[in-house]
Amino acid sequence: MKTPQIEQIKTMRNEIVRFMMKYKFALDEIETKIEILKEEFHSLHDYSPIEHTKSRLKSPESIMKKLMRKKCGFSLEAIEQEIHDIAGLRITCSFISDIYQVSEMLQKQNDLKVLKVKDYIKNPKPNGYQSLHLLVEVPVFLSDRVEHVCVEVQIRTIAMDFWASLEHKIFYKYNQEVPENLLRELKMAADSANALDHQMERLHREIKQIKDAQQEQELQELRRITISDREFHVPAALLDMFSVDSEPRE
């Protein structure tokens, strides 16, 4: 192979590496955001809505196959315009309400631009698939410029993730030609997972109500004092006054 050809291949290879690295950096950026939120909740709250995360970067082979299916031009510009899931992050939560809480927290990040939201929880796919998809644009600060890179974020419950993983394995095994009876059973399994999610959501809500009621009862008991066998109710304003007086003075 002649030297000019080798240099040309090297140049093309470097362009591909640079292209893929910016998606990797975008994933790093958003994973850091999620880890900060997760650590904050673990440190300051009794409960964290984020169970765990998993990131994925599409391989060049997968990108090319998707370009061929879409019948797009073979260029880096075409890839950027047509393929928006090169960088993917999956966030797993315990409850459905957690999904929307995490989504809201991400959408409030000033440096993230939300391009699209697909709610497959309120509107499941025909096969039963459920998840909340966010397409966000992440700024990546390189040495000579700022790149705005798309990352697909999927937020789902443990049950949704379990079903989606098994469904993917079954389709992969059958090369996407799944028998009709298995499709029906997969849909039934998705409905069962959905029913379980709603049952656990209800239990979670009821346990929280019990806990809140217990805390309120404890507060009421603390506001009662007994003197000479007589019980008195201490007004909240009086407690506040003592709390102000008890503050350290300079």
PyMOL commands that set and color helices and strands:
alter all, ss='L'
color gray80, all
select helices_A, chain A and resi 3-44+60-70+76-82+96-107+158-173+180-222+236-245
alter helices_A, ss='H'
color red, helices_A
select strands_A, chain A and resi 52-57+87-93+113-119+132-141+146-157+224-227+230-233
alter strands_A, ss='S'
color yellow, strands_A
deselect
rebuild
show_as cartoon
